[in-house]
Amino acid sequence: MSIENRAEAIIDLSAIEKNVKHLMAHSSAPALAVVKANAYGHGLVAVARTAVKAGASWLGVALLEEALTLRAARIKAPILSWLTPISDDFAAAIKNNIDLAIPSVAHLKEVIAEAKSLQLTARVHLEVDTGMTRGGALYEWDELVAEAKKAEVAGVIKVVGVWSHFARADEPGHEFNDLQLSNFEKALEVAKQVGLNPEIKHMSNSAATLRNPKAKYDLVRLGIAMYGLSPDVNTMGDSKGLGLIPALTLRAKLHLVKDVPAGSKVGYGGTAEVKTDTKIGVVAMGYADGVPRNADSSAGVLVGNKMSPIIGRVSMDQFVVDLGKESQARAGDWAYLIGGVIGSDKGDSYTSDTCYTADSWAGACGTINYEIVTRIGPRVKRIYLD
């Protein structure tokens, strides 16, 4: 007897491949595919391989363990890891030819010490804070580039890149983007004055790749758009308008379908009440799987051809939807939380009037599509289409 999955995230790898090619067509610069956070919930190794196949020259991750997982999977493309606390295993990074982002003099000194002990050259990208006030060197930028130059002359490190990150690239035309670019140029000039000549300067994320040609430099970093999602539906439009194909379909089984009378209270706290006699469905997925507990009734599932809204609070392993009195749904049917068209050859993209999307779920939870897809938990089986 075969056992079907309770919940599935179906990843259309051909959609990711098409998105990478589409984004690369916006720039003459090579591309770095951002696959951090389990490739935004889509699956680290499978997506990394697809991105490289599509033409991405680099891979980018936040955590060193993500980079090491890619190396263990025999992926040989250059990898940049940019969230590496001083306590990280820099020796493993150096031995596995993983590029490290350096946001401070303290980080640089630790990497230098490991490289010296190994008698190997560490590959680094110096990170400058151009206005986001998060990662990167600010007041100590001059000291950082000077120390990096000394270490490079000694053969201990190779300064492969200098980079920064936009705070408001998803607001095309905002003056703060120009300010950050100006600050980046000043930082590059400081690096040049001490004799550093990095082969790669990079600042562009998905939004900048699509809308800010001034930010291309030597490498563009493809993040959320690679997965077919808009960096911001309010300021940049939806996936279809940007020429992107959402790669993820999320579905779970209907655990139970039953008739309930008008006036029935639903879920913990009895926060919702059915107004008329209806049929409810219990979806076998909850906040332990990444479904936000605060989702309101503007989110829900597609069962058959009918969009059925959430009613009541999302529980740890399940939530309830109002199927409607005339529904023919049965226990064991698939309920589609995101999408409903499986395979990019079945349609250009999902639209909010035909099914629920990562964007509609984000709206229902007061968050962004990034959070919706990246929080999909490990209990949800990933299925890959190619």
LINPEGI-V408929 format. One record per pair of residues at least 24 apart in sequence whose C-alpha atoms are under 10 Angstrom apart, sorted by the first residue. I is the first residue (numbers start at 1). GAP is how many residues later the second one is. D is the distance in Angstrom with one decimal. If there is no record, write none. Layout:
# LINPEGI-V408929
i: [I	I]
gap: [GAP	GAP]
d: [D	D]
This chain:
# LINPEGI-V408929
i: [4	4	5	5	5	5	5	5	5	6	6	6	6	6	6	6	6	6	6	6	6	6	7	7	7	7	7	7	7	7	7	7	7	7	7	7	7	7	8	8	8	8	8	8	8	8	8	8	8	8	8	8	8	9	9	9	9	9	9	9	9	9	9	9	9	9	9	9	9	9	9	9	9	10	10	10	10	10	10	10	10	10	10	10	10	10	10	10	10	11	11	11	11	11	11	11	11	11	11	11	11	11	11	11	11	11	11	12	12	12	12	12	12	12	12	12	12	12	12	12	12	12	12	13	13	13	13	13	13	13	13	13	13	13	13	13	13	14	14	14	14	14	14	14	14	14	14	14	15	15	15	15	15	15	15	15	15	15	15	15	15	15	15	15	16	16	16	16	16	16	16	16	16	16	16	16	16	16	16	16	17	17	17	17	17	17	17	17	17	17	17	17	17	17	18	18	18	18	18	18	18	18	18	18	18	19	19	19	19	19	19	19	19	19	19	19	19	19	20	20	20	20	20	20	20	20	20	20	20	20	20	20	21	21	21	21	21	22	22	22	22	22	22	22	22	23	23	23	23	23	23	23	23	23	23	23	24	24	24	24	24	24	24	25	25	26	26	26	26	26	26	26	27	27	27	27	27	27	27	27	27	28	28	28	28	28	28	29	29	29	29	29	29	29	29	29	30	30	30	30	30	30	30	30	30	30	31	31	31	31	31	31	31	31	31	31	31	31	31	32	32	32	32	32	32	32	32	32	32	32	32	32	32	32	32	32	33	33	33	33	33	33	33	33	33	33	33	33	33	33	34	34	34	34	34	34	34	34	34	34	34	34	34	34	34	35	35	35	35	35	35	35	35	35	35	35	35	36	36	36	36	36	36	36	36	36	36	36	37	37	37	37	37	37	37	38	38	38	38	39	39	39	39	39	39	39	40	40	40	40	40	40	40	40	40	40	40	41	41	41	41	41	41	41	41	41	41	41	41	42	42	42	42	42	42	42	42	42	43	43	43	43	44	44	45	45	45	45	45	45	45	46	46	46	47	47	47	48	48	49	49	49	49	49	50	51	51	52	52	56	56	56	57	58	58	58	59	59	60	60	60	60	62	63	64	64	64	64	64	64	64	64	65	65	65	67	67	67	67	67	68	68	68	68	68	71	71	71	72	80	80	80	81	81	82	82	82	82	82	82	83	86	86	89	90	90	90	91	91	91	91	91	93	93	94	94	94	94	94	94	94	95	95	95	97	97	97	98	98	98	99	99	99	99	99	99	99	100	100	100	100	100	100	100	101	101	101	101	101	101	101	101	101	101	102	102	102	102	102	102	102	102	102	102	102	103	103	103	103	103	103	103	103	103	103	103	103	103	104	104	104	104	104	104	104	104	104	104	104	105	105	105	105	105	105	105	105	105	106	107	108	108	108	108	108	108	109	109	109	109	111	111	112	112	112	112	112	113	114	115	115	115	116	116	116	118	119	119	120	120	120	121	121	121	121	121	121	121	122	122	122	122	122	122	122	122	123	123	123	123	123	123	123	124	124	124	124	124	124	124	124	125	125	125	125	125	125	125	125	125	125	125	126	126	126	126	126	126	126	126	126	127	127	127	127	127	127	127	128	128	128	128	128	128	128	128	129	129	129	129	129	129	129	129	130	130	130	130	130	130	130	130	130	130	130	130	130	130	130	131	131	131	131	131	131	131	131	131	131	131	132	132	132	132	132	132	132	133	133	134	134	135	135	136	136	136	137	138	141	141	141	142	142	142	142	142	144	145	145	145	145	145	145	145	145	145	146	146	146	146	146	146	147	148	148	148	149	149	149	149	149	150	150	150	152	153	153	158	158	159	159	159	159	159	160	160	160	160	160	160	161	161	161	161	161	161	161	161	161	162	162	162	162	162	162	162	162	162	162	162	163	163	163	163	163	163	163	163	163	164	164	164	164	164	165	165	165	165	165	166	166	166	166	166	166	168	168	169	169	169	169	169	169	169	169	169	169	169	169	170	170	170	170	170	170	170	170	170	170	170	170	170	170	171	171	171	171	171	171	171	171	172	172	172	172	172	172	172	173	173	177	177	177	178	178	178	180	181	181	184	205	206	206	207	207	207	210	210	211	223	224	224	224	227	227	228	228	229	229	229	229	229	229	229	230	230	230	230	230	231	231	231	232	232	232	232	233	233	233	238	238	238	238	238	239	239	239	239	239	240	240	240	240	241	243	243	244	244	245	245	245	245	245	245	246	246	246	246	246	246	246	246	246	246	246	247	247	247	247	247	247	247	248	248	248	248	248	248	248	248	248	248	248	248	248	249	249	249	249	249	249	249	249	249	249	249	249	250	250	250	250	250	250	250	250	250	250	250	250	250	250	250	250	250	251	251	251	251	251	251	251	251	251	251	251	251	251	251	251	252	252	252	252	252	252	252	252	252	252	252	252	252	253	253	253	253	253	253	253	253	253	253	253	253	254	254	254	254	254	254	254	254	254	254	254	254	254	254	254	254	254	254	254	255	255	255	255	255	255	255	255	255	255	255	255	255	255	256	256	256	256	256	256	256	256	256	256	256	257	257	257	257	257	257	257	257	257	257	257	257	257	257	258	258	258	258	258	258	259	259	259	260	265	265	266	266	266	266	266	266	267	267	267	267	267	267	267	268	268	268	268	269	269	270	270	271	271	271	272	272	272	272	272	273	273	274	274	274	276	276	277	277	278	278	278	278	278	278	279	279	279	279	279	279	279	279	279	280	280	280	280	280	280	280	280	280	280	280	281	281	281	281	281	281	281	281	281	281	281	281	281	281	282	282	282	282	282	282	282	282	282	283	283	283	283	283	283	283	283	283	283	283	283	283	283	284	284	284	284	284	284	284	284	284	285	285	285	285	285	285	285	285	285	285	286	286	286	286	286	286	286	286	286	287	287	287	287	287	287	287	287	287	288	288	288	288	288	288	288	288	288	288	289	289	289	289	289	289	289	289	289	290	290	290	290	290	290	290	290	290	290	290	290	291	291	291	291	291	291	291	291	291	291	291	291	291	292	292	292	292	292	292	292	292	292	292	293	293	294	294	294	295	295	295	295	295	295	295	296	296	296	296	296	297	297	297	297	297	298	298	298	298	298	298	298	299	299	299	299	299	299	299	299	299	299	299	299	299	300	300	300	300	300	300	300	300	300	300	301	301	301	301	301	301	301	301	301	301	302	302	302	302	302	302	302	302	302	302	303	303	303	303	303	303	303	303	303	303	303	304	304	304	304	304	304	304	305	305	305	306	306	307	307	307	307	307	307	307	308	308	308	308	308	309	337	338	338	342	343	343	343	344	344]
gap: [249	328	246	247	248	374	375	376	377	245	246	247	248	249	277	278	279	326	328	373	374	375	243	244	245	246	247	276	277	278	282	327	328	329	372	373	374	375	240	241	242	243	244	245	277	326	328	368	371	372	373	374	375	32	33	34	238	239	240	241	242	243	327	328	329	364	367	368	371	372	373	374	375	32	237	238	239	240	241	328	329	332	333	370	371	372	373	374	375	30	31	32	35	36	216	235	236	237	238	239	331	332	371	372	373	374	375	30	35	215	233	234	235	236	237	330	331	332	333	371	372	373	374	29	33	34	36	37	38	214	234	235	330	331	371	372	373	36	37	40	231	233	329	330	331	370	371	372	35	211	212	213	229	230	231	232	233	328	329	330	333	334	370	371	26	31	34	35	38	209	210	211	212	228	229	230	231	232	328	370	30	32	33	34	35	36	37	38	39	209	210	228	230	369	32	33	36	208	209	210	225	226	227	229	326	32	35	203	206	207	208	209	210	224	225	226	227	228	30	31	32	33	34	35	36	202	203	205	206	207	208	224	30	33	34	35	205	32	188	203	204	220	221	222	223	183	186	187	197	198	199	202	203	219	220	221	30	31	32	185	186	196	198	184	185	183	184	185	186	187	190	194	182	183	185	186	189	190	191	192	193	185	188	189	190	191	192	28	173	180	187	188	189	190	191	192	25	26	27	28	186	187	188	189	190	191	24	25	26	27	28	173	178	185	187	188	189	190	191	24	25	26	27	28	29	46	47	48	170	172	173	187	188	189	190	191	24	25	26	27	28	46	172	173	187	188	189	190	191	193	24	25	26	27	28	45	46	171	172	187	188	189	190	192	193	24	25	26	27	31	32	35	187	188	189	191	192	24	25	26	27	28	30	31	45	46	187	338	24	25	26	29	336	337	338	28	336	337	338	27	184	185	187	188	334	335	183	184	186	187	330	331	332	333	334	335	336	186	207	329	330	331	332	333	334	335	336	337	341	185	205	206	331	332	334	340	341	342	331	339	340	341	25	26	24	25	26	27	28	29	30	24	27	338	179	180	337	27	29	24	25	26	27	28	336	171	175	24	25	164	165	166	162	161	162	163	162	163	39	161	162	163	39	25	24	25	26	28	29	34	35	36	24	27	28	26	29	30	31	32	24	25	28	29	30	25	26	27	24	43	44	45	43	44	42	43	44	45	53	54	52	24	25	25	24	25	32	24	26	27	29	31	29	30	24	26	27	28	29	30	63	25	26	27	24	25	26	24	25	26	24	25	26	59	60	61	62	24	25	26	27	59	60	61	24	25	26	34	35	58	59	60	61	62	24	25	26	33	34	35	42	46	57	60	61	24	25	26	31	32	33	34	35	37	38	41	60	61	24	31	32	33	34	35	36	37	39	40	41	32	35	36	38	39	40	41	42	43	38	37	36	37	39	40	43	49	35	38	39	42	45	46	36	39	40	44	45	43	42	40	41	42	39	40	41	38	36	37	35	36	37	30	31	33	34	35	36	37	29	30	33	34	35	36	37	38	29	33	34	35	36	37	38	24	33	34	35	36	37	38	74	33	34	35	36	37	38	39	73	75	76	77	33	34	35	36	37	38	65	72	75	34	35	36	37	38	60	75	34	35	36	37	55	56	59	60	34	35	36	37	51	54	55	58	33	34	35	36	37	47	49	50	51	52	53	54	55	56	57	33	34	35	36	45	46	48	49	50	52	53	32	33	34	35	36	44	48	32	34	31	33	29	30	27	28	29	27	49	46	49	50	45	48	49	51	52	47	42	43	45	46	47	48	49	50	51	44	45	47	48	49	50	47	43	46	48	42	45	46	47	48	44	45	46	44	42	43	38	40	37	38	39	40	41	36	37	38	39	40	41	35	36	37	38	39	40	41	57	58	25	26	29	34	35	36	37	38	39	40	41	24	25	37	38	39	40	41	54	56	37	38	39	40	41	37	38	39	40	56	37	38	39	41	42	49	39	40	35	36	37	38	39	40	41	42	43	46	62	63	35	36	37	38	40	41	42	60	61	62	63	64	65	66	36	37	40	60	61	63	64	65	35	36	38	39	40	63	64	38	39	31	35	38	34	36	37	35	33	34	31	26	24	25	24	25	29	26	32	25	147	145	146	149	143	146	121	122	120	128	129	130	140	141	144	128	129	138	139	140	137	138	139	127	136	137	138	126	135	136	111	112	113	114	121	109	110	111	112	120	108	109	110	111	108	105	106	104	105	98	99	102	103	104	105	92	93	95	97	98	102	103	104	105	111	112	92	95	96	97	102	103	138	90	91	92	93	94	95	96	109	110	125	134	135	136	87	88	89	90	91	92	93	94	101	108	109	134	51	84	85	86	87	88	89	90	92	106	107	108	123	126	130	131	132	32	33	34	50	51	52	82	83	84	85	86	87	88	89	129	31	32	33	34	49	66	80	81	82	83	84	85	128	28	29	30	31	32	77	78	79	80	81	82	83	26	27	28	29	30	31	49	64	65	66	67	75	76	77	78	79	80	81	82	26	27	28	29	30	63	64	65	75	76	77	78	79	80	24	25	26	27	28	64	73	74	75	76	77	24	25	26	63	64	65	66	70	71	72	73	74	75	76	24	65	67	71	72	73	64	65	66	65	46	47	45	46	47	53	54	55	44	45	46	47	48	52	53	44	45	46	47	43	44	42	43	40	41	42	25	38	39	40	41	38	39	37	38	48	48	49	47	48	44	45	46	47	48	49	42	43	44	45	46	47	48	49	50	28	30	31	40	41	42	43	44	45	47	49	27	29	30	38	39	40	41	42	43	46	48	49	50	54	28	36	37	38	39	40	41	49	53	27	31	34	35	36	37	38	48	49	50	51	52	53	54	31	32	33	34	35	36	48	50	51	29	30	31	32	33	34	35	52	94	95	27	28	29	30	31	32	33	34	91	27	28	29	30	31	32	88	89	90	27	28	29	30	87	88	89	90	91	92	27	28	29	86	87	88	89	90	91	26	27	81	82	83	84	85	86	87	88	89	90	24	25	26	27	28	46	70	74	81	82	84	85	86	24	69	70	72	73	75	79	80	83	84	26	72	70	71	72	66	67	68	69	70	71	72	65	67	68	69	70	24	25	64	67	68	58	62	63	64	65	66	67	38	39	56	57	58	59	60	61	62	63	64	65	66	35	36	37	38	55	56	57	60	61	64	33	34	35	36	37	38	39	54	55	56	32	33	34	35	36	37	38	52	53	54	24	25	26	27	30	31	32	33	34	37	52	24	25	29	30	31	32	36	35	49	50	48	49	28	29	30	46	47	48	49	27	28	29	47	48	47	24	34	35	43	41	42	43	41	42]
d: [9.3	9.7	9.9	8.1	8.1	9.8	8.3	7.0	9.9	8.7	5.8	5.6	8.8	8.8	9.5	6.6	7.9	9.1	9.2	9.0	7.8	8.3	7.7	5.8	4.0	6.4	9.8	9.4	7.2	6.8	8.9	8.8	9.3	9.7	7.8	5.2	6.3	8.9	10.0	8.1	5.9	5.4	6.3	9.0	9.9	9.8	9.6	10.0	8.9	5.3	4.8	5.9	6.7	8.9	7.8	9.7	9.9	6.5	5.7	4.5	6.5	8.8	10.0	9.8	9.1	9.7	8.3	9.8	6.4	6.1	4.9	6.1	8.5	8.5	8.1	5.7	5.0	6.3	8.1	10.0	9.8	7.6	8.9	9.8	8.3	5.9	4.6	5.9	7.2	9.7	6.4	8.3	9.4	9.0	9.5	9.2	5.6	4.8	6.6	8.8	8.7	8.4	7.0	6.0	4.9	6.0	8.6	9.3	9.7	9.4	9.4	8.4	4.9	6.4	8.2	7.5	5.7	6.8	9.7	8.6	6.1	4.8	6.2	9.4	8.0	7.0	9.6	6.6	8.9	9.3	6.9	9.1	8.8	8.9	6.7	5.8	5.1	8.0	9.9	9.2	9.5	8.1	8.0	6.9	8.9	9.7	7.4	5.4	9.8	8.8	7.7	7.5	8.3	5.8	7.0	5.4	9.0	7.7	5.6	8.7	9.5	9.6	9.3	8.6	10.0	7.6	7.2	7.2	8.4	9.1	5.9	5.7	7.0	9.0	7.6	8.0	6.1	9.5	9.4	9.7	8.9	9.9	6.2	6.1	8.9	7.6	5.1	8.5	9.6	8.2	9.2	9.8	9.6	9.5	10.0	9.5	7.5	8.6	9.7	9.2	9.8	8.2	7.8	9.9	9.2	9.3	8.9	9.5	7.2	5.3	7.0	6.4	9.7	8.1	5.8	6.6	8.8	9.0	9.2	6.7	9.3	9.7	6.3	7.5	7.4	7.6	9.7	8.3	5.5	8.5	9.2	9.3	9.1	6.3	7.1	8.6	9.1	9.9	9.8	9.8	8.9	9.7	7.6	7.7	10.0	8.1	7.2	7.0	9.3	10.0	7.7	7.9	7.5	9.7	9.1	8.8	9.5	8.3	8.3	8.4	9.4	8.4	8.8	9.7	9.6	6.7	6.4	8.8	9.8	8.4	9.6	9.9	7.0	8.5	10.0	7.6	7.0	9.6	9.8	9.0	7.8	9.9	8.2	9.3	8.7	8.9	9.3	10.0	9.7	9.8	6.6	7.0	5.4	5.2	6.4	10.0	8.4	6.8	6.2	8.1	9.4	9.5	6.8	5.1	6.4	8.9	7.7	4.9	5.7	6.4	8.4	9.8	9.7	9.9	8.9	5.5	4.9	5.9	6.7	5.7	6.0	4.3	5.1	6.3	9.9	9.1	8.6	8.9	9.7	9.9	9.4	6.7	6.0	4.6	6.0	8.7	7.9	6.2	4.8	5.9	8.8	9.5	10.0	10.0	8.6	6.0	5.0	6.5	9.8	7.6	8.6	5.9	4.5	6.1	8.7	9.7	9.3	9.3	9.7	6.5	5.7	5.0	8.2	8.3	10.0	6.8	6.0	5.6	8.4	8.6	9.5	10.0	9.0	7.5	9.5	9.5	9.9	6.7	4.3	5.4	7.3	10.0	7.0	8.9	9.0	10.0	8.9	9.5	7.7	7.5	8.4	8.1	9.9	6.5	8.9	8.0	7.6	9.8	9.8	9.7	8.9	9.4	9.8	8.7	9.5	7.9	8.4	7.6	9.9	8.0	7.2	8.6	9.3	6.1	4.6	8.2	9.0	9.8	9.1	9.2	9.4	8.9	5.5	4.3	6.7	6.0	7.9	9.1	9.2	8.2	8.3	7.2	7.7	7.8	8.8	7.5	9.5	9.2	10.0	7.3	9.4	9.1	8.5	7.8	7.9	6.2	9.6	9.8	7.1	9.8	8.5	9.8	9.8	8.1	9.8	9.3	9.6	8.2	9.4	9.6	10.0	7.4	9.9	9.4	9.2	9.8	8.6	9.8	7.6	9.7	9.5	9.0	9.1	8.9	9.6	8.8	8.8	9.4	9.4	7.9	9.0	9.2	9.6	9.3	7.6	8.0	8.6	8.9	7.2	8.5	9.7	8.6	9.2	9.7	9.2	8.2	9.0	9.9	7.1	9.4	8.0	7.5	7.5	9.8	8.2	7.1	9.0	8.8	9.4	9.3	8.5	8.2	9.5	9.4	9.8	8.7	9.9	8.8	9.1	9.9	8.7	6.9	8.6	9.1	6.6	8.4	9.0	7.2	8.8	7.4	9.5	9.1	8.4	9.2	8.5	7.4	7.4	5.4	7.4	9.7	9.9	7.8	9.2	8.6	9.2	7.8	7.4	8.3	7.1	8.7	4.9	5.3	7.0	9.6	9.5	8.2	9.3	4.8	6.1	8.5	9.9	9.9	9.6	9.8	4.7	5.9	6.3	9.9	8.8	10.0	9.9	8.8	8.8	8.6	4.8	5.7	8.8	9.4	7.4	8.4	8.9	9.7	9.9	9.3	9.7	4.9	6.8	8.4	9.9	6.3	4.1	5.2	8.9	9.6	9.0	8.6	9.9	9.9	8.9	9.0	6.7	5.4	8.7	9.9	7.4	7.9	9.2	6.6	9.9	8.2	7.5	8.5	7.3	5.3	8.8	9.8	7.6	8.7	9.1	9.7	7.8	9.9	8.1	7.5	9.3	9.4	9.8	8.7	9.2	9.4	9.1	8.4	9.1	7.3	9.7	6.3	6.9	8.8	9.4	9.5	6.1	7.4	9.4	6.4	9.3	9.9	9.5	7.8	8.5	6.8	8.3	9.7	8.8	9.6	6.4	4.8	4.9	6.6	9.9	9.4	8.9	6.4	4.5	6.1	8.5	9.6	9.8	9.0	5.8	4.9	6.2	6.2	8.8	9.2	6.9	6.2	5.1	5.7	6.7	8.6	9.8	8.7	5.9	5.6	4.3	5.2	6.8	9.8	8.5	8.6	8.9	9.7	7.2	8.4	6.3	4.7	6.3	8.6	9.7	9.4	9.7	8.5	5.9	5.0	5.6	8.7	9.9	9.9	7.4	6.3	5.4	8.5	9.1	7.5	7.2	9.3	8.9	6.3	7.7	9.6	8.8	8.5	8.3	9.1	9.5	6.6	7.5	8.0	9.2	9.7	8.1	5.1	7.6	8.4	5.4	5.9	9.5	9.4	8.3	9.2	8.6	8.0	7.5	8.4	9.2	8.0	5.9	9.5	7.8	9.4	9.0	7.2	6.7	5.2	8.7	9.7	8.3	9.9	8.9	9.2	9.4	8.4	8.5	8.8	7.3	9.0	9.7	9.6	7.6	8.4	8.8	8.4	6.8	7.8	10.0	8.9	9.1	9.4	9.7	7.7	5.7	9.1	9.5	7.2	9.1	7.6	9.2	7.8	9.4	6.2	8.7	8.7	9.6	9.4	9.4	8.3	8.6	6.9	6.9	6.2	9.6	9.4	9.8	9.8	8.7	9.9	9.9	9.8	8.6	7.5	7.9	5.8	8.2	9.1	9.7	8.4	5.1	5.7	6.2	8.7	9.7	8.6	4.9	6.1	4.5	5.5	7.5	9.4	9.9	8.9	7.5	8.7	9.7	9.3	6.6	8.6	6.6	5.0	6.7	8.8	9.6	9.2	8.2	5.7	4.9	5.6	9.3	9.9	9.7	8.8	6.8	5.1	8.5	10.0	8.5	5.4	7.3	7.6	9.9	7.0	7.5	7.5	9.3	8.3	9.7	8.9	9.3	8.4	7.6	8.4	5.5	5.5	9.2	9.7	8.3	8.0	9.8	8.9	9.7	9.2	8.4	5.2	7.3	9.6	8.6	9.9	9.1	6.0	6.1	9.2	9.3	6.7	6.9	8.2	9.3	9.3	9.4	8.2	9.2	5.9	7.5	7.8	7.8	9.4	6.4	7.2	7.7	7.8	8.7	8.3	9.3	9.1	9.2	9.9	9.1	9.3	9.9	8.3	7.2	10.0	9.4	8.7	6.9	5.9	8.4	8.2	9.4	8.3	8.9	9.7	8.8	7.0	9.9	10.0	9.7	8.5	10.0	9.9	9.7	8.1	8.2	7.4	8.4	9.9	9.9	8.5	9.9	8.1	9.3	8.9	8.3	8.4	9.1	7.9	8.4	9.7	7.6	9.2	9.2	9.9	9.9	8.8	9.8	8.4	9.6	7.2	8.3	8.7	9.4	7.4	6.0	7.9	7.9	9.8	8.5	8.8	8.1	7.3	9.8	7.0	8.7	6.2	5.0	7.8	9.7	8.4	10.0	9.7	8.2	8.7	6.1	7.0	10.0	8.9	9.0	9.3	8.9	8.1	7.6	8.9	9.7	9.6	7.4	7.3	9.6	9.6	8.5	9.2	10.0	9.4	8.9	8.4	9.8	9.8	9.6	7.5	7.7	5.3	5.0	6.5	7.5	6.7	9.0	9.6	8.8	9.4	9.6	9.6	9.9	8.6	5.9	5.4	4.9	6.7	8.2	9.8	9.9	9.3	9.4	9.3	9.1	9.0	9.9	9.4	9.3	9.5	8.9	8.3	9.0	9.8	10.0	6.3	5.5	4.2	5.4	6.9	8.3	8.3	9.2	6.4	5.9	6.4	9.9	9.2	9.7	9.1	8.4	5.7	5.4	6.6	7.5	8.8	9.8	8.6	6.0	5.6	8.1	9.9	7.5	5.5	5.7	4.7	5.9	8.7	10.0	6.2	5.6	4.6	6.1	9.2	9.1	9.5	9.8	9.5	9.8	8.5	7.3	5.1	5.2	5.5	6.2	6.3	9.9	7.4	5.4	5.7	5.6	9.3	8.7	9.9	10.0	8.8	5.4	6.2	8.3	9.5	9.9	8.2	5.7	5.1	7.5	8.7	9.4	9.7	7.5	4.9	7.8	9.5	4.5	6.4	9.2	9.6	9.7	9.9	8.6	9.6	9.6	7.2	5.9	5.5	9.1	9.7	8.7	9.5	9.8	9.6	8.8	9.0	9.6	9.3	7.5	9.0	9.6	8.3	6.9	5.3	7.9	9.8	7.8	9.8	8.0	5.1	5.7	7.8	7.9	8.1	7.7	7.4	6.3	8.5	7.8	8.6	8.2	7.1	8.5	8.7	5.8	7.2	9.9	9.7	6.2	4.8	7.9	7.9	7.8	8.1	9.6	8.3	9.3	8.6	8.4	6.6	7.2	7.3	5.2	4.1	7.9	8.8	8.8	6.3	5.4	5.3	5.0	7.6	7.0	9.4	9.1	9.2	9.6	8.8	6.6	5.6	4.7	5.3	7.1	8.4	9.1	9.5	9.0	9.5	9.8	8.3	5.6	5.2	6.5	6.3	9.4	9.9	8.2	8.5	8.0	9.2	9.8	6.6	5.7	4.6	6.5	9.1	9.8	8.6	9.7	9.7	9.8	8.5	5.4	5.4	6.1	7.4	9.3	9.7	9.7	8.9	7.1	9.7	9.6	9.9	9.7	6.2	4.7	7.1	9.1	9.8	9.9	9.1	8.9	8.4	7.7	4.9	4.4	6.7	9.8	9.8	9.4	8.6	9.9	6.1	5.4	4.7	3.9	4.3	6.1	9.9	9.9	6.7	6.2	4.7	6.4	7.8	8.9	9.3	9.1	8.9	8.4	5.1	6.1	9.0	9.5	8.8	7.0	9.3	8.3	9.9	7.8	7.2	9.2	7.7	5.7	4.5	7.2	6.3	6.6	9.2	9.6	9.2	7.5	8.3	8.4	4.9	4.4	5.5	9.2	9.5	9.1	8.9	8.6	9.0	9.0	8.9	9.3	9.1	9.7	7.7	9.6	7.9	7.3	8.9	9.6	8.8	9.2	9.3	6.8	9.8	9.5	7.9	8.8	9.7	9.2	8.3	8.0	5.8	8.6	7.3	8.5	8.7	5.3	4.7	8.3	10.0	8.8	9.0	5.3	6.6	9.4	8.7	9.5	9.7	7.1	9.7	9.0	7.3	7.6	9.8	7.8	5.4	9.0	8.2	9.6	9.9	6.8	8.7	9.6	9.8	6.4	5.3	8.6	8.2	5.6	8.4	9.0	8.3	6.2	8.8	9.1	6.8	9.6	9.2	8.0	9.3	9.3	5.6	5.0	4.5	7.4	9.0	9.4	7.6	6.6	9.6	8.5	5.6	4.9	6.6	8.2	8.1	7.1	8.6	6.0	7.0	9.1	9.4	7.1	9.7	7.7	6.7	5.0	6.5	9.2	9.0	9.5	8.8	7.6	8.7	8.3	8.1	9.0	9.2	9.3	8.3	8.6	8.8	8.4	9.5	9.1	9.6	9.2	8.0	6.5	7.6	9.2	9.9	9.8	9.7	9.5	9.6	8.5	9.9	9.6	8.7	10.0	7.1	8.4	9.5	9.7]
